[in-house]
Amino acid sequence: MPSCCFLIGLGVAPRPPPAALGLLLRRRMASNRAFQLRLNPLTGDSEWLVVDEEEEAPSHHRQLLVATSYLDMLNDTARNRAYRHAIDATVTDPTSRVLDIGAGTGLLSMMAARALAAAGGGEGRGSVSACEAYLPMAKLTRRVFRANGMENKIKVFLKRSDELRVGVELDSRADILHAHDMLLVKNPKTVPYRATTYGVLVESTFLWKMHDLHSNEANTEDGVWLTPDGTQNILSVKLQQHAMQCDALADEIRLLSEPFKVFEFDFWKRPDSHRETKIEIKATADGHAHAIISWWVLQLDSAGSIFYSTAPRWVRQSSGVDLPQCANGMKDWCDHWKQCVWFIQGTGAPAMKDQILALRASHDQTIISYQLNMNDEISSRSPKSDHLTLLPERIALYGDKAWRSALIGAVRNAMSGRSSPTCIVADDSVLLAVIVSSLLPSSKVITMFPGLRDKGFNYLRAVADANKFSMDRIEVIGKKASSLTMNDLKDEKINLVVGEPFYHGSEGMLPWQNLRFWNERTLLDPLLSEDAFIMPCKGILRLCAMSLPDLWRSRCSLKDVEGFDHSVVNDTFGACGDLSGEQQGPCLPYYVWQCGYTKKLSLVYSLMDFNFSEPIHSCFGKTKIKFAHDGICHGFAVWIDWVLDEKNSIVISTGPESRYWKQGVQLLSRPVQVNPVSSVMHVEAHFDPDTAELVFKSMVS
């Protein structure tokens, strides 16, 4: 009997580490080493590190895996069980040769090796191979195999799947996507077998505000135009699918259609690099379609009996369409697989009940794109040099009347009595650059734009006439603050330093990493006038005790995962629970409102002030939190409120109630039952400007 070839994989790779922690490059120094780029979020500087395959990972290397989705994925019991059943049902030939692509901790490889042994394979009959290109992960994979006695039963290759070669790494064919023709047998078996993407049209004011800046800023009536008439799309969200926990929007969404099928991907076939399809959608209600929310359903086995879905709960509860019965059913909250939101441009597409809407969907090797009624701009069209794309949350902020009013009021007060001030916009805020330039046309505005650079300048030039300022008064300096001299300023001292703060590309970081503004202001100190105004004036670190059962479940420590010991990964992944002594897991960035069930257990407390009138320095703070409600405390949310003026009268909060910012979440070493009568939490924190770290210690009594 000829041997069979199987392919197993995770379906979707976990999110990579954020830029602040590092990015592993494909270039390797040698077969057992790799370059690692680490970025300091307070300075914007980066340094190269070397990851060695043989050496024990130092602490900053272990941190690279803390912010990934591996831990959350391994805590997804429904997913793990579905894969186990599918692998057991598929790997039944003792001569099977199995390849696990993107092995992670090697869970699926071990499942395959167990199934192969049960079928009579092993010891020269059949094989299991795992490829994992990310070196820190591959080192952990080997540790897991050793802990489970699998190190001699599974081959591990530190390579991408398209780098494997038959006759070199692999004895026989096995792979998909990049190397389908080279490495797979003619009729391979795959787990998962198929993925089907679905979508639904929705009306949602919240989602509309996240992409239609032009309409929303028109409602502010403040005279500032980031998207003047005729250039409505000059500042917009990127035309792509944006990941979001859409279960949290259940009360803010109206369904305007039944779920519709978009694409099917058969993993056992050679994939198409590009496809298009036209879909006719029948509107189920009157309204404006502001977005398409999409998800996928995995069919894990060829028989069509094992499914896993990422659909939001409100679709499964309200849909009249016959969707597959999935292993996860009404699944627990998890963070590794979200839904996707595709924003329909402008004010949305009007729909009347029973109207047929035409949707064109297309995909390449990585992206699915949509056009509704053929009116949307073609997504593959290259943006103009003056066209900026920002994340949906930033677009929503820029159209928010209260947010704009706060910034405009603070700038107007700061410029009062100054006839021709010199102002530096120390971050990537095009909004502040426009506000300062339009409020006082005689001012000289120097923009740092460390992330946007020339794109920011080209954008300002495009909107200058609509905002009645001259580009002769604006300069993008093109230097770091540490390199600026009085010659660059033409011997004019700086009167005003402003920032939101916002640094393009750093939106996913922890809140205090925006203290880069404090560091920049410190470097500018020799260039400031004696009466220079700094905005914001200070930041206040706030926190609130929280019940976060869903987030806790996704981050808790691992023991047995479908019969395999995973306890060796807990420290590397920053797991919570069953930690020794006073050890705590890491503080990680989350949109708290998207974290499943949440409940505030205390009022908001202040922990630490960052005074921007002073040079940046280390800070320490502590507080005692009294609980206001009964419940199980899993940790606390922490954020920074920005004080814009010296009178402390204009304060912008970035806490959980403000859904356009991420908060830091510090989970306790173990959950604690609390009550308002006898329970208190002691929290202290230390900020180190050299390492850009803010470390917490907490205890509930």
N, C-alpha and C positions, 0 to 999 in steps of 0.2 A: 504494500500500500504506500503510495507516495506521501511524503510528509506534508503537513499543512503549514501555512504561514499566517500568523495572527498579528494584529496591530492593536495596541491598547493605548489610551491617552486620557487626559483629564478633560478634554473637550474645549476648555478655555484656560489659558495659562493664568496663574495668579498675577495680580498687579505687581509691577516691579518696585524696588525701593525708590523713595522720592529722591529728587536731585540733591537734597541736603545731605543724604546719607551716602549716595554713591551710585555709580553706573558702571557695570562691568563691560569693558570693551571686548570685541571679538578677537582683536589681535592678542596673541600670547607671546611672552618672552621665551618660553620653552614649553615643552609638553606638560610640565607640572607647575607652571606659574602663569599668572594673569595680571594685567594692569587693573587697578581700581582707582577711580576718580572720586575724591571726597571734597565736598564743597562746604565752606564755612558760611552759614547763612547770615551772620552778622557783618561779614566783610565782603562777601561775594567772591573771595579768593578760593582757589582750588589747589589741591595737591595730589600728586600721584602716589599711590600706595602699591605695594606688591603683595598679592595673595599667593601664598605658597601652599601647594597641595599637601605637603607632608607635615608642616608645622601646625601646632595647636593655634587656633584662631585667637588673636588678641581681642579685647573687648569691643573695640570700634569695628572690627570685622563682624563680630556676632550681631551687632546692632543692625547690620544691613538686612537681616532677615526678619527683624522684629516687625517692621512696617509692611511686610508682605501679607498675602491672604492665606498662606499655607495653614496657619493654626486654625483659622476660621473654617477652612475647607475640611480639615481633618476632624473638626467638631461637628460637621454636618452628617449626622448619623444616617439620614435617609439617602444621601448621595452615596456614602460608603457602602451601605447595604445593597443599593441598587447595582453598583459596580460589581460587588461580590457575587450576587446572583447571576449577573450577565456573564462574568468571567467563568464561573463554575459551569454555566450552561454551554459555553463556547469552547473552552479548552478541554476537550474530551478525547482527543487523539494523543496517545503516548509519544508520538513522533513530532508533535507540534513544535514549531519554532516561533517564539513570541518576542515581539519588540515593543517596549514601553517608551513612548516619546515624551520627553519632558517629565522625567521620573519623579521629581520632587523628593519626598522622603522614601520613595520606593514602595509605597503601599500596594499599588496595583501590580507591580512586578512580583511582590511576595504572594499576592493572591493568585497570580498566574502560576508561580512556581508550586504553590500548594495544590492547585487544580491539576497541574501536570503530573505531580507525584501521585495524586489520587487516581489518575488515569493510567498509571503504570509507567510513566515517563521518568526521565532522570538517568544519571549514570550512563551517558552515551546515547540515550534515546530522548530526543527533543531538547530544547534549550530555551532559556529566558535571557534576554539582553535588555539593558536599560541605558538610554542616553540622556544625559543632563548637561547642558552647556554652561550653566552658571556654576562656577567653581565653588563658592561658599556652600551652595546647595549640594553639589556633588559630594563634597567632603562629609556632609551630614548624612547623605544617602548611605554611604559606606558604614557610618556609625550605626545606623538603624539596622542594616543587614547583619552586622556583627552581633548586635544585641539580640537578634532573632535567629542566629545560626544559619543565615542565608548567604554569607559572604562567598561561599564556594558553589552556590547554586545559581547565582545570577551574575552575569557579566555587566560591569558598569563602564560606559564610555563617556569621557569628558568631551563631548562634541555635540554640535547640532545635528539634527537628523539628516540634513542634506550634506553633511560632511562624512557620513558613513559610506563605506565602500564594500561591496560584496567581494569576498576573497581576501579582505584585509581584516576589518573589524568583524564583519558578519560572514558566517560560513555559507549563508544562502540568502535569498532575497527577502526583504521585509521593510516597508516604509510607506509614506503617504506624502501628499502635497508636493514639496520641492523635488523629491526624487522618486516619485511614484513609478515611473517607467523603469528606473534603474534597480530598485531594491525590492519591489513587491512581486510575488508570484501572480499568475494570471487572475485567479479568483480568490483573493485573500478574504479572511474573516476579520472583522474589526469590532472593537468595543470602544466607543459606541458605534452602532451600525449606521445611524442616520440622525441628522439634526434638522428640525423644521422650525423656521422662523415665522412668527405671527405678529400682527399689528392690530391696533384699534385707534380710531379717530376719537380725540377728546377735546372738550372745551374746558379751559381752566384759566381763570384770571391770573393765578400765580405763575403758571407757565408762560402766559402771554407777556407778563412783565419781565420775564427773563430773556426776551429776545426782541421785543418791539420797542426799542429805545426812542425812536422818533415820536411815536404817539404819546408815550408816557412823559417825555420831557416837554412836549407841547402843553400838557396839562399842568405843568409846574408854573408856567407863566413868569419865569424869573429872568428872561432875557438872555440866557446862556444857551447856545445851540451847539451841541456836540454832533448832531446830525441835521444840518440845515436842509431846507427844502431843496430838492433836486439831488441831494447826496444822502438819502435816507440810510443807505447801507454802508456808508463810509466807516462807521464804527458798529460792529455787529458781533454776534456769536459766530463761531466757525460752523460752516455747513457740514455737520457730522452728527452722529448719534452720541448723546451725552448720557453717561451712566448716572442713575439716580434710583433711590429706594422709593418706588412709586406707591407702595402700600401706605406710606405716610401721607399721601395725597388723596386718600379715599373720600374724604368729605369735601374736597375742592375740585372734583372732576365730574363732568357730565359726559357719559358715553354717547357718542354720535353715530356709532356703528357697532355691529357685531364684530368679534375678532375675525380677521381674514388671514389666510395663508399667504406668505410672501415667497419664500424659497424653501426647497428641500435640498439638503446636502447629503449625498450618499458617500460615506467615507470609504467604502470598499471600491468605489470607482475612481478613475483618474479625474481630478477636479477640473472644472472649467475656470479659466483665469478671469473670465468676464461673462456675465449674463445680464439680460434685461427681460423684464416681464411687465405686462400691462394688466392692471387689476381694476375691475369695476366694483365700487363700494356703494352699497345702498344705505343712505342716511336713515337712521332710526329716530331722529328727532331734529327739530329746528335748532339752529345755533351757529356758532363760529368754531370751526376746527382750528385750534391753536397749535396742536401738536399730534404726532403719531407716537404712541407708546408701543414699543415692541419687546419681544422676549423670544426665547426658543424652548423647544421641547426636544429632549434627547430620547431617541429610541435606542436602548443599549444593546438589545439582542436582535438577531435576524428574524426571530419568530414574532416579534411585535408584542411581547408580553411584559416587558420591563421598560418603564418610562421614568424620566425625571424632567420636571418643568421649572422654569424660572418665571412663570406668569405671576402677576400681582394677584393678591387674594381676591380683590374686588372683581376681577375678570372671572375667576372660577365660580364666585358666588352668584353673579348676576347674568352670566352669559347663557344665551339659548343655543349656542353652537356646541356640537358634540366634540369636546376636546378629549384627548387620551386620558385614561385613568392612570395617574402617576404614582410612583412609589412614595413620593414625599407628600401626596395628598395636600392637606392644609399645612404646609411645611412650617417648621420653626423658622424664625427670622435668621437670616445669615447675611454676611457682608461680602462674600467672595463673588457671588453672581447676582448682579442687580438687573433692573430693567434698563432699557435705552429710550431716550427722548429725542425725537427729531422735530425741531421747531419749524412750523410752517410760517414763512416769512410774512412780514407786514402785520396787519391786524387779524390775519387768519383767513381761512376760506369759508365764506358763507354757505350754509347748508340748510335745505328744507327737507322735512321728513319725506321719505320715499324717493328723494332725488338720487340719481346715479352720479357718483363722482368718479372721475378717471384718475388713477394713480399709476405712475410709472416707477418701478423699482429697478435698481441695477446694483451689481456688486462687482468688485474686483477681488484680489486675493485677501484683502483685509477689511474692506469697508462695504457696508450696504447704504445706499443713498436713495432718496425719494424725491419725486416731483408730483405735486397734487394739481390736477387740472392743467398741467403743463405750464403753469404761470410762474413757478419758482425758478430762480436763477439756476443755471446748470452748475452742479456742485463741483465739477472738475475744472471750471473756468478759473484761471489764475487770477488772484486778487491784484488790484492796482497797487502801485507803490505807496499810495496815501491811504490805503484801506487797512484798518486795524481790526483784528479779531481778538475778543476777550472772552473769558468764561461767562456763562449765563448769570452767575451770581453777581459779577461785577457790572454787567449790563443792567441788571435790575437795580443795583445801587445807584448807578448813574442816572437812572430815570426816577429815583425816589425823591419825592418833593421834600420830605423832612431832612433827608441826608444832604441834599443840595443846599437847602436853606441854611443848615448848620454851617457848612463850609463857607458859603457866601457871606453869612453874617460875621463869622470869625475873621475872614480876610478883610472885610470892609472895616471892622473895628480896628484891626491891626494897622491898616493903612491910613487911618484917620490922622490928619495933620502932617502926613509925609507927601511932599509934592512930587518928587521924582525918585522913588526908592529903587534900590537894586535888590531883586528878589531871586532866590535860588529855589527851584522845585527839586528837592533832594531825592525824589523817588520816580516812579513811572506814571505819575498822575497827569494825564492829559486834561482831566477836568480842572485841576487846580491851575494848570498853565493857562487855560482859557479864562478862568475866573479872574486871576490876577491881571492878565493882559487886558481884559475887557473892562474891569472896574477902574483901572487907572492906566489909560493908554500911554501916559508919559513914563511909566515905569520901565526899567530894564529887567527883563526876565531871562534868567539862565536856567536851562533845564538840564538835569543830569541824565535822565532817561537811561539808567544803567541796563535795562532789559530791552526797551523799545529802540533806543538810539535813533538812527536816521529815519526810521519809520515814524517815530513820534514827531520829528520835525516836519516831515512831509505831510503828516496829518494836520498839524497846526497851520501850515501854509494853505491847506485846502479849505479850512474853516475860518480863516482870519477875516475875510471880508464880511461874512455873516455875523461875526461877533465884534466888528468895528475896531480891530486893532491892526497894527502894522507889524509885519515880520521883521522890519528893520530893528525892532526893539527886543527881538527874541533870538537866543543863541543856544544851540545844543553843544555843550562844551566838549564832549567826547573824551573826557578824562575822569579818572577816579578822584574823589574828594581829597585823597592823600597827596595827589600830584598838583592840585590847584595852587596858583601863586597870585600875587597882586597884579602881575603882568597880564595874566589871563583875564583879570577883572578890570584892566585899564586903570589900575590904582583907585578903584572905587570900592569902598567897604560895603559889605552885605548888610542890608537893613532887615531883611525878612527871609527866614528859612521855613519852608512849608513842605508838608507831605501828608498823605492820607492816614497812615502810610500804606503804600501798595508797591510791591515789586513783582513785575511781570514774570511769570513762571514759578513763583514761590507760593501760589495760592493754597497748595495742599499741605503746607508746613504748619508747625505749632504756632499759636498766636504770638508768643514772645519772640519768635524769630523775625517779626516785623520791627523789633528793636534795632534792626539795622539802621533805622532812621536816627536813633540815638548815637550810634557809632559814627554815622556820616556827619551829623551835627558836630560831634567832638572833633573830627578831623578838620572841619571848617572853622574851628574856633579862632585861629589867628587872623582870619579874614573878616570877622564879624565886627560891626560897629558896636560901640558901647551900649547903645540902646536897641540892639537887634532884637527882633521878636521871633520867637520860635513857636511854630504851630505844627502839631499839638504841643502844648506846654508840658504835659506829663502823661504818663500812662498809669493806670491803677489796676493791679492784678486782683481780680475778683474770683470768688468760687462759691459753689453751692453743692451741698450734699445731695446725692441722687440715688434713687433705686433704678438700676439698669439691668434687669434680669436677662434680657435677650443678648445684650452686648457681653455680659459676664459669661453666659453660656458659650458664646463663640470664642472667648479668649481663655477659657479655663484650661488647666493643665491636662495633658493627655496621659492615659495609662494604656489600656487595651483598646486597640482600634481594629475591629473585625478579626480578633484573634492574634494581633501582632503588637508587641510592646513598643510604644512610642515615647516612653518617659524620657529617653535621652535627648529629645528635641525641645523639651520644655524651656530650658534656660536660653537656648538659642532663639526661640520664637517669642520669648518674653511672656510666657504663660502666667496666669494667675491661679491662685488656689493651691493649697498644700505646699506653700513655700516655707522654708525654714526661718525661724526667728522673726525678725522684723522686716525681712526681705519683701520688697514690693515689685510688681511688674512695672514696665515703662509707661510713661505718659504719652498717649498717642492722639493724633488729630482726628476728630470726627465731626460731622454735622449731627449734633445730638438729636435734633428733631427727626433724623432718619434712622435712629438706633432702636427701632422697635418700640416696645413698651418702656416708657420713662415716667418717673414721678419725682418731683422736687420734695425733699425731706426737710429742707431748712430754708431760711431766708438767705439773701445774698450777703456775703461777708467780704471785706477788703483785707488783703493779705500783705500787699507790698506796693509802694509807690516808686515810679521811675521818673525822676525829675530831670527834664531835658534842658533846664537852664544850667545844669552842671555837666561836666565831662562824664562819659560813661564809666561806671564803676560797679563793683560787686555789690549785691544787695541781699539783705536777709529780712525775713518777716515771719511772724507767727500769729495765730489767732485760735480762739476756742469757739467752735460752732455748737450752738444749741439747736436741737432738732425741733421742728415745728409740727411734724406729723409722725405717726406710727408707720413702720415699714421695715423692709430689709435694705440696709444701706450697702451698696456695692462699690461706692467710691464717690468721687466728686468731679464736677465739670469746672474748668478753670479757663478764664479768658482775660482780655485786657480791655478796659474802657478808656477811650482817648479823650482827654480834657483839652479842648481847643483854645480856651482863653484863660487869662490870668485870674479872672474872677470866678472861675469854676462854674460858670453859668451855661456853657455849651459843652455837653458831654455826649459822646457817641458810644453806645454800648455795642459790644460784639458777642454778647451772651447768648444762651440757648433760645431766647425769645426772638433774636435777630437771625433769621434763617439763611442769610447770605454769607455768614462767616462760619468757619470751623472753630470748634472749641477744643481745648485739650481735655482728655479724660484720663484721670488717674484712678485705676481700680485698686481696691484694698487687697491685702494678702488673702483675706477670706471675707465673705459676706457677714454682716452683723445685724441682728434684730435690734431696732432702736425704738425709743419712744420719747415724747417731749418732757417727761417727768424726770427720768434718771439718766438719760444718755447724753453724752457730749463727745465731740470729736476735736482732738488737738491736731492742728496742722502747722507745719513750718516749712519754709522753702528758702533755698539759696540760689541766687543767680550768679553765674560765673561768666563774665564777658569774654574771657579768653577762649573758652570752649563753646560758648553760645548755648550752654545747658542751664536749665532750671530744674533743680532736684527737690523733690518733695519727701517729707516724712509725715506720716499720719498715724493716729491711734484713736480708736473708739473705746470709750469707757462708760 
